[in-house]
Amino acid sequence: MLRVLRSGSKRVKMLWWAIAIVTIATFIGGFIFLFGAGLNSSMRAQATGAIGTVNGLPITRSDWQSALADQREAFKRNYGNEPAERDLKMIELQTWRTLVTQRLLAEQAKNQGLSAKDEEIKIAIQTSPPQAVATLPAFQTDGKFDPNKYRAALGDPNQNWAPVEEMMREQLPIRKLQERLLSSIKLAEPELREAYRDRYEKLDATVIQLVPDMTAKVTPPNDAELKHIYDQYKGRFSAPARTQLELLIQPKKFGDEEVRVARELAVSLVARARKGEEFGVLARDYSDGPGNDKGGEIGRPLTPNDFGPELAPQVAAMQPGQISDPFQDGGRFIILKYIERLPPALGAPTGGMRIAQIVVRVRPNENSLRDQYQALQKLRNRAGSGGLGKAAAEAGLATIKTPFYDLSNMPQQLYTVPEVADWGISAKQGAVSHVFEGIDEFVVAQVAGKHAAGAPPREEIADRLRELAEMDKRVLADKPRADAIAAELAKGKSLEQAANEKGVTPIVVKGMNRATPEPRLFAVPEITGAMFAAPTGKVLGPLHGVNGWYFVRADRRIAANPAMYDSLKGTLSSEILTRRQQSFFGGYLSDLRDKAKVQDLRAGETSGN
């Protein structure tokens, strides 16, 4: 409900997490020196200060801290304020994924004998500086990279460019690998001409859709009917490799006293602000939320709908200058101030709201949280043998299951603990996670299901198949109405006449092309294909679609102009190649991740093969 207040934006982004203390590595190192004990790879990595490894290649503490700082600065540049709790979680996740990807690509580059020569490094620094360097404030003018400032710095003998040279030495082999991979993707001339035709050949058409009676009762589909529907439409359900998790989510336990203290502080702040104290000063002094250094202001226009269905009516009723009562959201109390209304040009189409907030966190009892964590750790250990659901039930707790998801589609249940989703992608079937700590909850997960890329098994989409099968029964039951229109057409009547006599309004399609078909026909691509294949003026039908019977007539075909092909060829080729390269490279990285041995020593866990 309060995602906007906790993230500072509608999108879920990235995260900051405290790093483990270096003395742990020193402690382990002492044992190595004193006793000569052999260590496994994770212990050796910890002993050297690494916070993770990828196929044995370390992710050092300095790498982590530097990448995390870059991501956090990028967030501040993009959104104008400090990231909030959920943003910080996602920043950390994105940072970890980026570092893992870099190590995987560096390993592949090394295996292919790719390296960076001194002269190449020199040229690269002069012509294409790393993103981390190009975005430094010293090289910015009006928020954009200024090559003149950069060239002046390159010519300054007092500047130390050794760290940048080292950065380029690491990045150049990866750039070469990417160039080698992407240069292997080609686009043949016939493919390009077909793509040009799909985009620029247009069609005017008339369509009749007979929508079946959705209230009509149909017999439940049997297994043979479900199999038929699955075989017919399973290509539409194809998806990447995906995972399903069983989750035990336990909210952090806040004592009555801790909640009372936070509530009373929030109430007192509201009273002080309403008596005339500056809201911004109170936010700077007391708020635990983002933007407290800027008086708690949320750095973008908002509308009441941004606050969710429960809070939206209260926000909509507020007037400029008004301060809300505090309301509780998990482990925090939030106070809003409606600063002013923004005109449509600066806000939403109907005008936005400029809002500031004060966030008062509930300070939990650390001993209570530790006891809760340790109890969950014991439950997690029992789950390793009997399963998470059984262990939770024995403790009087309930688990839930996520939908199947991939790396690009995180389950909503894990928005505040996104690292659990990443763990699940790499973990094996049946694996049980350690105890993850989220913003307001502890989470234990078990891998409930794994599916390879492609069409899912029937069991996974059983509900959707049943809906399609029932719809198909309704469509088949409506066949007499389609036959009646066909009979009128056979008598020589026009498509419009036949439709009108049966009380159906024709759909008139203008300027449709294959690349962007008529939105009302998205569900039936086969009908769109039939329209483009039909001779002009000829009526086709009845055609059996997934959601009804169709009659179509191609009224006018506008051929793609051959004279424009050469002028548009370059742009079209670039767009197609970019999409193809992104798809190929995404699959390449996914394959590397699936085969990788990744050790995330921040949490003491190992994932991968």
KOLKOL-726067 format. One record per residue (C-alpha): y, z, x; residue number from 1; residue in three letters. Coordinates in steps of 0.2 Angstrom, whole numbers. Example, Ala and Ser with C-alpha at 12.3 -4.5 7.8 and 13.67 -1.06 7.14 Angstrom:
% residues 2
c2 | c3 | c1 | i | aa
-22 | 39 | 62 | 1 | ala
-5 | 36 | 68 | 2 | ser
//
This chain:
% residues 609
c2 | c3 | c1 | i | aa
0 | 0 | 0 | 1 | met
12 | 5 | 14 | 2 | leu
7 | -8 | 26 | 3 | arg
25 | -14 | 28 | 4 | val
31 | 3 | 33 | 5 | leu
17 | 6 | 45 | 6 | arg
18 | -11 | 54 | 7 | ser
36 | -16 | 53 | 8 | gly
30 | -34 | 47 | 9 | ser
18 | -42 | 35 | 10 | lys
7 | -48 | 49 | 11 | arg
-5 | -37 | 58 | 12 | val
-2 | -38 | 77 | 13 | lys
-7 | -28 | 92 | 14 | met
-8 | -10 | 100 | 15 | leu
-4 | 3 | 114 | 16 | trp
-17 | 15 | 119 | 17 | trp
-16 | 30 | 132 | 18 | ala
-26 | 25 | 148 | 19 | ile
-40 | 37 | 154 | 20 | ala
-34 | 49 | 169 | 21 | ile
-37 | 42 | 186 | 22 | val
-45 | 59 | 192 | 23 | thr
-61 | 54 | 183 | 24 | ile
-64 | 40 | 195 | 25 | ala
-59 | 51 | 210 | 26 | thr
-72 | 64 | 204 | 27 | phe
-86 | 51 | 202 | 28 | ile
-81 | 44 | 219 | 29 | gly
-83 | 61 | 227 | 30 | gly
-101 | 62 | 221 | 31 | phe
-104 | 45 | 228 | 32 | ile
-97 | 50 | 245 | 33 | phe
-106 | 67 | 245 | 34 | leu
-123 | 63 | 238 | 35 | phe
-124 | 44 | 241 | 36 | gly
-130 | 43 | 223 | 37 | ala
-132 | 25 | 216 | 38 | gly
-121 | 20 | 202 | 39 | leu
-123 | 8 | 188 | 40 | asn
-110 | -6 | 186 | 41 | ser
-100 | 4 | 173 | 42 | ser
-99 | 19 | 184 | 43 | met
-94 | 9 | 199 | 44 | arg
-80 | 1 | 189 | 45 | ala
-74 | 18 | 184 | 46 | gln
-75 | 24 | 202 | 47 | ala
-63 | 10 | 207 | 48 | thr
-51 | 13 | 193 | 49 | gly
-56 | -1 | 182 | 50 | ala
-55 | 1 | 163 | 51 | ile
-68 | -13 | 160 | 52 | gly
-79 | -27 | 167 | 53 | thr
-83 | -44 | 162 | 54 | val
-100 | -50 | 169 | 55 | asn
-96 | -38 | 184 | 56 | gly
-78 | -44 | 186 | 57 | leu
-66 | -29 | 185 | 58 | pro
-52 | -27 | 173 | 59 | ile
-41 | -15 | 183 | 60 | thr
-30 | -2 | 176 | 61 | arg
-14 | -11 | 183 | 62 | ser
-20 | -27 | 175 | 63 | asp
-22 | -18 | 158 | 64 | trp
-5 | -9 | 159 | 65 | gln
4 | -25 | 164 | 66 | ser
-3 | -35 | 151 | 67 | ala
0 | -22 | 138 | 68 | leu
18 | -20 | 143 | 69 | ala
20 | -39 | 142 | 70 | asp
13 | -39 | 124 | 71 | gln
24 | -25 | 119 | 72 | arg
39 | -33 | 125 | 73 | glu
34 | -49 | 117 | 74 | ala
33 | -40 | 100 | 75 | phe
50 | -32 | 103 | 76 | lys
58 | -49 | 106 | 77 | arg
50 | -57 | 91 | 78 | asn
53 | -44 | 78 | 79 | tyr
68 | -34 | 85 | 80 | gly
60 | -17 | 85 | 81 | asn
47 | -6 | 93 | 82 | glu
29 | -9 | 86 | 83 | pro
23 | 4 | 74 | 84 | ala
6 | 12 | 74 | 85 | glu
-4 | -2 | 66 | 86 | arg
5 | -15 | 77 | 87 | asp
1 | -4 | 92 | 88 | leu
-17 | -5 | 88 | 89 | lys
-17 | -24 | 86 | 90 | met
-7 | -26 | 102 | 91 | ile
-21 | -17 | 111 | 92 | glu
-34 | -27 | 103 | 93 | leu
-25 | -43 | 108 | 94 | gln
-22 | -37 | 126 | 95 | thr
-40 | -33 | 128 | 96 | trp
-46 | -50 | 121 | 97 | arg
-34 | -59 | 132 | 98 | thr
-40 | -50 | 148 | 99 | leu
-58 | -53 | 143 | 100 | val
-55 | -72 | 141 | 101 | thr
-45 | -73 | 157 | 102 | gln
-60 | -65 | 166 | 103 | arg
-73 | -77 | 158 | 104 | leu
-62 | -92 | 162 | 105 | leu
-59 | -86 | 180 | 106 | ala
-78 | -84 | 183 | 107 | glu
-81 | -102 | 176 | 108 | gln
-67 | -109 | 187 | 109 | ala
-75 | -101 | 202 | 110 | lys
-92 | -107 | 198 | 111 | asn
-85 | -125 | 198 | 112 | gln
-77 | -123 | 215 | 113 | gly
-59 | -123 | 208 | 114 | leu
-46 | -114 | 218 | 115 | ser
-27 | -113 | 221 | 116 | ala
-20 | -120 | 237 | 117 | lys
-3 | -113 | 245 | 118 | asp
6 | -129 | 241 | 119 | glu
0 | -130 | 223 | 120 | glu
6 | -112 | 221 | 121 | ile
23 | -116 | 228 | 122 | lys
25 | -132 | 216 | 123 | ile
18 | -122 | 201 | 124 | ala
31 | -108 | 204 | 125 | ile
45 | -120 | 205 | 126 | gln
40 | -131 | 190 | 127 | thr
30 | -120 | 178 | 128 | ser
33 | -101 | 180 | 129 | pro
21 | -89 | 172 | 130 | pro
25 | -84 | 154 | 131 | gln
28 | -66 | 160 | 132 | ala
41 | -72 | 172 | 133 | val
49 | -85 | 161 | 134 | ala
53 | -72 | 148 | 135 | thr
61 | -59 | 159 | 136 | leu
79 | -55 | 153 | 137 | pro
86 | -60 | 170 | 138 | ala
81 | -78 | 166 | 139 | phe
87 | -79 | 148 | 140 | gln
102 | -86 | 140 | 141 | thr
105 | -84 | 122 | 142 | asp
86 | -79 | 120 | 143 | gly
79 | -94 | 129 | 144 | lys
73 | -98 | 147 | 145 | phe
87 | -103 | 158 | 146 | asp
81 | -115 | 172 | 147 | pro
97 | -113 | 181 | 148 | asn
96 | -95 | 183 | 149 | lys
78 | -96 | 188 | 150 | tyr
82 | -109 | 202 | 151 | arg
96 | -98 | 208 | 152 | ala
83 | -84 | 210 | 153 | ala
71 | -95 | 219 | 154 | leu
84 | -99 | 232 | 155 | gly
89 | -80 | 234 | 156 | asp
81 | -75 | 251 | 157 | pro
82 | -56 | 245 | 158 | asn
70 | -59 | 231 | 159 | gln
51 | -54 | 233 | 160 | asn
40 | -68 | 226 | 161 | trp
24 | -61 | 232 | 162 | ala
18 | -54 | 216 | 163 | pro
22 | -70 | 207 | 164 | val
12 | -80 | 220 | 165 | glu
-3 | -69 | 217 | 166 | glu
-1 | -71 | 199 | 167 | met
-1 | -90 | 201 | 168 | met
-16 | -89 | 213 | 169 | arg
-26 | -81 | 199 | 170 | glu
-19 | -93 | 185 | 171 | gln
-20 | -110 | 193 | 172 | leu
-39 | -111 | 194 | 173 | pro
-40 | -107 | 175 | 174 | ile
-27 | -120 | 172 | 175 | arg
-37 | -133 | 181 | 176 | lys
-53 | -128 | 172 | 177 | leu
-44 | -130 | 155 | 178 | gln
-37 | -147 | 160 | 179 | glu
-54 | -152 | 166 | 180 | arg
-62 | -147 | 149 | 181 | leu
-48 | -154 | 138 | 182 | leu
-47 | -171 | 148 | 183 | ser
-65 | -174 | 143 | 184 | ser
-61 | -175 | 125 | 185 | ile
-57 | -193 | 120 | 186 | lys
-51 | -202 | 104 | 187 | leu
-58 | -220 | 102 | 188 | ala
-47 | -233 | 94 | 189 | glu
-58 | -235 | 79 | 190 | pro
-56 | -217 | 75 | 191 | glu
-37 | -218 | 77 | 192 | leu
-36 | -232 | 65 | 193 | arg
-47 | -224 | 53 | 194 | glu
-36 | -208 | 54 | 195 | ala
-20 | -219 | 52 | 196 | tyr
-28 | -227 | 36 | 197 | arg
-32 | -210 | 29 | 198 | asp
-14 | -204 | 31 | 199 | arg
-4 | -219 | 26 | 200 | tyr
-15 | -229 | 14 | 201 | glu
-9 | -222 | -3 | 202 | lys
-16 | -223 | -21 | 203 | leu
-9 | -222 | -38 | 204 | asp
-23 | -217 | -51 | 205 | ala
-26 | -210 | -68 | 206 | thr
-39 | -196 | -70 | 207 | val
-48 | -188 | -85 | 208 | ile
-56 | -171 | -82 | 209 | gln
-67 | -164 | -95 | 210 | leu
-67 | -145 | -92 | 211 | val
-82 | -137 | -100 | 212 | pro
-81 | -122 | -112 | 213 | asp
-80 | -107 | -101 | 214 | met
-84 | -95 | -115 | 215 | thr
-101 | -104 | -119 | 216 | ala
-116 | -93 | -116 | 217 | lys
-129 | -101 | -104 | 218 | val
-146 | -95 | -99 | 219 | thr
-147 | -86 | -82 | 220 | pro
-151 | -99 | -68 | 221 | pro
-169 | -98 | -61 | 222 | asn
-173 | -99 | -43 | 223 | asp
-176 | -117 | -43 | 224 | ala
-159 | -120 | -51 | 225 | glu
-151 | -109 | -38 | 226 | leu
-160 | -118 | -24 | 227 | lys
-154 | -135 | -31 | 228 | his
-136 | -129 | -31 | 229 | ile
-138 | -122 | -13 | 230 | tyr
-145 | -138 | -6 | 231 | asp
-131 | -148 | -15 | 232 | gln
-116 | -138 | -9 | 233 | tyr
-121 | -127 | 6 | 234 | lys
-111 | -138 | 17 | 235 | gly
-96 | -132 | 9 | 236 | arg
-100 | -114 | 14 | 237 | phe
-102 | -118 | 33 | 238 | ser
-94 | -104 | 44 | 239 | ala
-93 | -99 | 62 | 240 | pro
-105 | -86 | 69 | 241 | ala
-102 | -70 | 59 | 242 | arg
-106 | -51 | 58 | 243 | thr
-108 | -38 | 44 | 244 | gln
-105 | -20 | 48 | 245 | leu
-110 | -4 | 39 | 246 | glu
-96 | 9 | 40 | 247 | leu
-95 | 27 | 39 | 248 | leu
-76 | 30 | 37 | 249 | ile
-71 | 48 | 37 | 250 | gln
-52 | 53 | 35 | 251 | pro
-45 | 65 | 47 | 252 | lys
-45 | 82 | 40 | 253 | lys
-27 | 89 | 39 | 254 | phe
-26 | 108 | 36 | 255 | gly
-15 | 114 | 21 | 256 | asp
-4 | 123 | 33 | 257 | glu
-1 | 107 | 44 | 258 | glu
3 | 97 | 28 | 259 | val
15 | 110 | 22 | 260 | arg
25 | 110 | 38 | 261 | val
27 | 91 | 38 | 262 | ala
31 | 91 | 19 | 263 | arg
44 | 105 | 21 | 264 | glu
52 | 96 | 36 | 265 | leu
53 | 79 | 26 | 266 | ala
61 | 88 | 11 | 267 | val
74 | 97 | 22 | 268 | ser
78 | 80 | 30 | 269 | leu
81 | 72 | 13 | 270 | val
92 | 87 | 8 | 271 | ala
102 | 85 | 24 | 272 | arg
104 | 67 | 22 | 273 | ala
110 | 68 | 4 | 274 | arg
122 | 81 | 8 | 275 | lys
131 | 69 | 20 | 276 | gly
122 | 70 | 37 | 277 | glu
120 | 53 | 45 | 278 | glu
102 | 46 | 40 | 279 | phe
102 | 36 | 57 | 280 | gly
105 | 52 | 67 | 281 | val
91 | 61 | 58 | 282 | leu
80 | 46 | 61 | 283 | ala
83 | 47 | 79 | 284 | arg
81 | 65 | 80 | 285 | asp
65 | 68 | 69 | 286 | tyr
57 | 51 | 65 | 287 | ser
40 | 47 | 72 | 288 | asp
41 | 29 | 65 | 289 | gly
46 | 12 | 73 | 290 | pro
65 | 9 | 76 | 291 | gly
70 | 27 | 77 | 292 | asn
81 | 23 | 91 | 293 | asp
90 | 11 | 79 | 294 | lys
92 | 24 | 65 | 295 | gly
75 | 20 | 58 | 296 | gly
80 | 3 | 52 | 297 | glu
66 | -9 | 48 | 298 | ile
71 | -25 | 57 | 299 | gly
69 | -38 | 43 | 300 | arg
74 | -40 | 25 | 301 | pro
62 | -33 | 12 | 302 | leu
58 | -34 | -7 | 303 | thr
51 | -21 | -18 | 304 | pro
34 | -31 | -18 | 305 | asn
33 | -27 | 0 | 306 | asp
29 | -9 | -4 | 307 | phe
14 | -12 | -14 | 308 | gly
11 | -10 | -33 | 309 | pro
12 | 9 | -34 | 310 | glu
28 | 11 | -24 | 311 | leu
37 | -6 | -29 | 312 | ala
44 | 1 | -46 | 313 | pro
52 | 16 | -37 | 314 | gln
59 | 5 | -24 | 315 | val
66 | -8 | -36 | 316 | ala
75 | 6 | -46 | 317 | ala
84 | 12 | -30 | 318 | met
102 | 8 | -28 | 319 | gln
111 | 4 | -11 | 320 | pro
115 | 20 | -2 | 321 | gly
101 | 30 | -11 | 322 | gln
88 | 40 | -2 | 323 | ile
71 | 42 | -9 | 324 | ser
61 | 58 | -10 | 325 | asp
47 | 59 | 3 | 326 | pro
30 | 52 | -1 | 327 | phe
14 | 55 | 8 | 328 | gln
4 | 41 | 16 | 329 | asp
-11 | 48 | 25 | 330 | gly
-6 | 58 | 39 | 331 | gly
13 | 56 | 37 | 332 | arg
28 | 58 | 25 | 333 | phe
40 | 43 | 23 | 334 | ile
58 | 44 | 17 | 335 | ile
67 | 28 | 13 | 336 | leu
85 | 24 | 13 | 337 | lys
91 | 8 | 4 | 338 | tyr
106 | 3 | 15 | 339 | ile
112 | -13 | 6 | 340 | glu
107 | -28 | -3 | 341 | arg
106 | -44 | 7 | 342 | leu
111 | -62 | 0 | 343 | pro
97 | -74 | -3 | 344 | pro
102 | -84 | 13 | 345 | ala
97 | -68 | 23 | 346 | leu
83 | -61 | 13 | 347 | gly
70 | -67 | 0 | 348 | ala
75 | -81 | -13 | 349 | pro
82 | -68 | -24 | 350 | thr
90 | -57 | -11 | 351 | gly
82 | -45 | 1 | 352 | gly
84 | -26 | 4 | 353 | met
90 | -18 | 21 | 354 | arg
79 | -3 | 22 | 355 | ile
79 | 12 | 35 | 356 | ala
65 | 25 | 36 | 357 | gln
61 | 42 | 43 | 358 | ile
42 | 45 | 46 | 359 | val
37 | 63 | 48 | 360 | val
19 | 65 | 55 | 361 | arg
7 | 78 | 50 | 362 | val
3 | 87 | 66 | 363 | arg
-16 | 91 | 65 | 364 | pro
-25 | 105 | 72 | 365 | asn
-33 | 98 | 88 | 366 | glu
-47 | 110 | 87 | 367 | asn
-51 | 105 | 69 | 368 | ser
-51 | 86 | 74 | 369 | leu
-62 | 90 | 89 | 370 | arg
-74 | 99 | 78 | 371 | asp
-74 | 84 | 66 | 372 | gln
-76 | 71 | 80 | 373 | tyr
-91 | 81 | 87 | 374 | gln
-99 | 82 | 70 | 375 | ala
-98 | 64 | 68 | 376 | leu
-105 | 61 | 86 | 377 | gln
-120 | 71 | 81 | 378 | lys
-122 | 61 | 66 | 379 | leu
-120 | 45 | 76 | 380 | arg
-134 | 51 | 88 | 381 | asn
-146 | 53 | 73 | 382 | arg
-141 | 36 | 66 | 383 | ala
-148 | 28 | 82 | 384 | gly
-166 | 31 | 76 | 385 | ser
-165 | 31 | 57 | 386 | gly
-150 | 21 | 53 | 387 | gly
-132 | 25 | 49 | 388 | leu
-134 | 25 | 30 | 389 | gly
-148 | 37 | 31 | 390 | lys
-140 | 49 | 43 | 391 | ala
-124 | 49 | 32 | 392 | ala
-133 | 52 | 16 | 393 | ala
-142 | 67 | 24 | 394 | glu
-125 | 74 | 28 | 395 | ala
-119 | 71 | 10 | 396 | gly
-108 | 56 | 15 | 397 | leu
-107 | 38 | 9 | 398 | ala
-106 | 22 | 19 | 399 | thr
-99 | 5 | 15 | 400 | ile
-102 | -13 | 21 | 401 | lys
-90 | -26 | 26 | 402 | thr
-91 | -44 | 21 | 403 | pro
-97 | -55 | 34 | 404 | phe
-83 | -59 | 46 | 405 | tyr
-79 | -68 | 63 | 406 | asp
-67 | -66 | 77 | 407 | leu
-53 | -74 | 67 | 408 | ser
-55 | -65 | 50 | 409 | asn
-55 | -46 | 52 | 410 | met
-62 | -36 | 37 | 411 | pro
-48 | -27 | 28 | 412 | gln
-57 | -10 | 30 | 413 | gln
-54 | -11 | 49 | 414 | leu
-35 | -15 | 49 | 415 | tyr
-31 | 2 | 56 | 416 | thr
-46 | 2 | 68 | 417 | val
-47 | -17 | 74 | 418 | pro
-57 | -12 | 89 | 419 | glu
-72 | -9 | 78 | 420 | val
-72 | -27 | 72 | 421 | ala
-72 | -33 | 90 | 422 | asp
-87 | -21 | 95 | 423 | trp
-97 | -28 | 80 | 424 | gly
-94 | -46 | 86 | 425 | ile
-102 | -42 | 103 | 426 | ser
-115 | -29 | 98 | 427 | ala
-133 | -33 | 93 | 428 | lys
-142 | -32 | 76 | 429 | gln
-145 | -13 | 72 | 430 | gly
-133 | -6 | 86 | 431 | ala
-124 | 9 | 82 | 432 | val
-106 | 12 | 88 | 433 | ser
-98 | 27 | 96 | 434 | his
-86 | 37 | 86 | 435 | val
-69 | 26 | 85 | 436 | phe
-53 | 35 | 81 | 437 | glu
-41 | 26 | 70 | 438 | gly
-23 | 30 | 64 | 439 | ile
-29 | 42 | 50 | 440 | asp
-48 | 41 | 51 | 441 | glu
-64 | 42 | 62 | 442 | phe
-76 | 27 | 60 | 443 | val
-94 | 25 | 65 | 444 | val
-102 | 7 | 63 | 445 | ala
-119 | -1 | 63 | 446 | gln
-122 | -19 | 64 | 447 | val
-130 | -23 | 47 | 448 | ala
-131 | -42 | 49 | 449 | gly
-129 | -56 | 61 | 450 | lys
-128 | -75 | 56 | 451 | his
-127 | -90 | 68 | 452 | ala
-114 | -103 | 64 | 453 | ala
-118 | -115 | 50 | 454 | gly
-122 | -113 | 32 | 455 | ala
-126 | -95 | 27 | 456 | pro
-143 | -90 | 19 | 457 | pro
-144 | -91 | 0 | 458 | arg
-145 | -72 | 0 | 459 | glu
-128 | -70 | 7 | 460 | glu
-119 | -80 | -6 | 461 | ile
-131 | -76 | -20 | 462 | ala
-116 | -71 | -32 | 463 | asp
-106 | -87 | -28 | 464 | arg
-122 | -98 | -30 | 465 | leu
-125 | -90 | -47 | 466 | arg
-107 | -94 | -53 | 467 | glu
-109 | -112 | -47 | 468 | leu
-126 | -114 | -56 | 469 | ala
-119 | -106 | -72 | 470 | glu
-104 | -118 | -71 | 471 | met
-116 | -133 | -68 | 472 | asp
-125 | -128 | -84 | 473 | lys
-109 | -128 | -94 | 474 | arg
-104 | -145 | -86 | 475 | val
-121 | -152 | -91 | 476 | leu
-120 | -145 | -109 | 477 | ala
-103 | -155 | -110 | 478 | asp
-111 | -171 | -107 | 479 | lys
-111 | -177 | -125 | 480 | pro
-92 | -176 | -124 | 481 | arg
-92 | -187 | -108 | 482 | ala
-104 | -199 | -117 | 483 | asp
-92 | -201 | -132 | 484 | ala
-77 | -206 | -120 | 485 | ile
-89 | -218 | -111 | 486 | ala
-93 | -226 | -128 | 487 | ala
-75 | -228 | -132 | 488 | glu
-72 | -237 | -115 | 489 | leu
-87 | -248 | -119 | 490 | ala
-78 | -254 | -135 | 491 | lys
-64 | -260 | -124 | 492 | gly
-52 | -246 | -126 | 493 | lys
-41 | -241 | -112 | 494 | ser
-44 | -224 | -102 | 495 | leu
-28 | -217 | -110 | 496 | glu
-33 | -222 | -128 | 497 | gln
-51 | -215 | -125 | 498 | ala
-43 | -199 | -118 | 499 | ala
-31 | -197 | -132 | 500 | asn
-44 | -199 | -146 | 501 | glu
-54 | -185 | -139 | 502 | lys
-38 | -174 | -136 | 503 | gly
-38 | -175 | -117 | 504 | val
-22 | -177 | -107 | 505 | thr
-24 | -189 | -92 | 506 | pro
-19 | -183 | -75 | 507 | ile
-7 | -196 | -67 | 508 | val
-9 | -196 | -48 | 509 | val
5 | -204 | -37 | 510 | lys
5 | -208 | -19 | 511 | gly
-11 | -199 | -15 | 512 | met
-19 | -201 | 2 | 513 | asn
-36 | -196 | 9 | 514 | arg
-28 | -184 | 22 | 515 | ala
-19 | -174 | 8 | 516 | thr
-28 | -177 | -9 | 517 | pro
-21 | -172 | -26 | 518 | glu
-21 | -153 | -26 | 519 | pro
-30 | -153 | -43 | 520 | arg
-44 | -162 | -36 | 521 | leu
-47 | -151 | -20 | 522 | phe
-63 | -144 | -28 | 523 | ala
-71 | -161 | -30 | 524 | val
-69 | -172 | -14 | 525 | pro
-82 | -183 | -20 | 526 | glu
-71 | -188 | -35 | 527 | ile
-57 | -192 | -23 | 528 | thr
-69 | -203 | -12 | 529 | gly
-74 | -212 | -28 | 530 | ala
-56 | -216 | -32 | 531 | met
-52 | -224 | -15 | 532 | phe
-68 | -234 | -16 | 533 | ala
-65 | -240 | -34 | 534 | ala
-59 | -258 | -37 | 535 | pro
-41 | -258 | -44 | 536 | thr
-40 | -257 | -63 | 537 | gly
-59 | -253 | -65 | 538 | lys
-63 | -236 | -74 | 539 | val
-77 | -226 | -66 | 540 | leu
-86 | -212 | -75 | 541 | gly
-93 | -201 | -81 | 542 | pro
-94 | -194 | -64 | 543 | leu
-102 | -177 | -62 | 544 | his
-91 | -164 | -53 | 545 | gly
-93 | -146 | -49 | 546 | val
-81 | -141 | -62 | 547 | asn
-82 | -154 | -75 | 548 | gly
-85 | -173 | -80 | 549 | trp
-72 | -185 | -73 | 550 | tyr
-66 | -203 | -77 | 551 | phe
-55 | -211 | -64 | 552 | val
-46 | -227 | -62 | 553 | arg
-37 | -234 | -47 | 554 | ala
-20 | -241 | -53 | 555 | asp
-12 | -246 | -37 | 556 | arg
-17 | -246 | -19 | 557 | arg
-3 | -246 | -6 | 558 | ile
-11 | -252 | 11 | 559 | ala
-6 | -244 | 27 | 560 | ala
8 | -254 | 35 | 561 | asn
0 | -262 | 51 | 562 | pro
17 | -265 | 59 | 563 | ala
20 | -246 | 59 | 564 | met
3 | -242 | 68 | 565 | tyr
9 | -245 | 86 | 566 | asp
25 | -234 | 83 | 567 | ser
15 | -220 | 75 | 568 | leu
0 | -221 | 86 | 569 | lys
6 | -209 | 100 | 570 | gly
11 | -195 | 88 | 571 | thr
-5 | -197 | 78 | 572 | leu
-16 | -197 | 93 | 573 | ser
-8 | -182 | 100 | 574 | ser
-10 | -172 | 83 | 575 | glu
-28 | -177 | 82 | 576 | ile
-32 | -173 | 100 | 577 | leu
-23 | -156 | 99 | 578 | thr
-34 | -151 | 84 | 579 | arg
-50 | -157 | 92 | 580 | arg
-46 | -149 | 109 | 581 | gln
-42 | -132 | 100 | 582 | gln
-58 | -133 | 91 | 583 | ser
-68 | -137 | 106 | 584 | phe
-60 | -124 | 117 | 585 | phe
-62 | -111 | 103 | 586 | gly
-81 | -115 | 103 | 587 | gly
-82 | -115 | 122 | 588 | tyr
-74 | -98 | 123 | 589 | leu
-85 | -91 | 109 | 590 | ser
-101 | -97 | 118 | 591 | asp
-95 | -88 | 134 | 592 | leu
-91 | -72 | 124 | 593 | arg
-109 | -73 | 116 | 594 | asp
-117 | -74 | 133 | 595 | lys
-106 | -62 | 142 | 596 | ala
-109 | -44 | 148 | 597 | lys
-93 | -35 | 143 | 598 | val
-90 | -16 | 147 | 599 | gln
-76 | -8 | 139 | 600 | asp
-74 | 8 | 149 | 601 | leu
-59 | 14 | 139 | 602 | arg
-72 | 20 | 126 | 603 | ala
-87 | 22 | 137 | 604 | gly
-97 | 8 | 128 | 605 | glu
-106 | -8 | 133 | 606 | thr
-107 | -24 | 123 | 607 | ser
-114 | -41 | 125 | 608 | gly
-131 | -48 | 131 | 609 | asn
//
